Amino acid sequence: MGTREDDQPPLWIATADLPVSPGHPFYTRLNAVLDADGFDRFVEDLCQRFYAPVMGRPGLLPGRYFRVLLVGYFEGIDSERGIAWRAADSLAVRSFLRLGLEDAAPDHSTISRTRRLIDLDTHRAVFTWVQQRLVAAGLLKGHTIAIDATTLEANAAMRSIVRRDTGESYQAFLTRLADASGIKTPTRDALARLDRKRKKKTSNKDWTSPSDPDAKITKMKDGRTHLAHKAEHAVDLDTGAMVAVTLQGADQGDTTSIVETTIAAADQIEDAQADVAEPQPLEEIIADKGYHSKQSMVDLDAVGIRSYVAEPDRGRRDWSKVKPRRRCTAIAGGFAGPGGAA
């Protein structure tokens, strides 16, 4: 053992000497399933209109792009930079993406641009194609689904919000208020004190983000206030398969958003069973007590969907004038699993 010196990398390397990965069993099997059903040809035909015949450098192949999204989903990677790093680092993932030893992994900017290039309807068509294969394999039933939502922090800072009416920034707005109250040259501490005394400081009716107009000001679970979105998921309880995902305003209550998610889930179940002789319609929905309201129970009952939603303790209620709602709420009140008594 001696003092280690910098090694000069070899100029030429035989391909036989390069490291070879045995492949991840899951990704190897998944590629076999996708190849058997002609996934690459399907997405290439579907996305052909988004690619120019001859222009600039070659784009990210549709089959490789959707496999990149699958890697992010299966491994819980929530950023395109993270997915790009994982694709460049893992030989097993490179094999799943069909990247040769001489091929560079897709850059995060290429993934992002391709995602913006391909429209939402095309993404949904690919999602439906996958669900149809799940139905054929018995991995999607569609009889009972569970709905729940999560709040996702938006890629926009609170300090960037502006007034909807005047377009002025939050700092300029506070400075104007300070000037109106007699503080001619307010310091940062003076503006902070003035802001603490105000009520209803940041209403979504008055403020918006110029970089992400769809993001809403909301309080996160940890108590912080951020610009955020609300993602609501519908999952098949028989198999755990994802049925539908809707994006709502973070200021929307669960009792309001459940209707849109239920409609999206019912449509996806119908499309996924397009080739089934006797399709199974959506019949039951399970959700927590945040989704319980008289109107939402009535709406679900009106379309023939049985709901299992825990009813919050609201005290004794007067049902003399709303008997149909009493029946619907009695069905939904108290959590019960599929087949159980409500």
Secondary structure, 3 states (H helix, E strand, C coil): CCCCCCCCCCCCCCHHHCCCCCCCHHHHHHHHHHHHCCHHHHHHHHHHHHCCCCCCCCCCCHHHHHHHHHHHHHCCCCCHHHHHHHHHHCHHHHHHCCCCCCCCCCCHHHHHHHHHHCCHHHHHHHHHHHHHHHHHCCCCCCCEEEEEEEEEECCCCHHHCEECCCCCEHHHHHHHHHHHCCCCCCCHHHHHHHHHHCCCCCCCCCEECCCCCCCEEEECCCCCEEEEEEEEEEEECCCCCEEEEEEEECCCCHHHHHHHHHHHHHHHHHHHCCCCCCCCCCCEEEECHHHCCHHHHHHHHHCCCEEEECCCCCCCCCCCCCHHHHHHHHHHCCCCCCCCCC
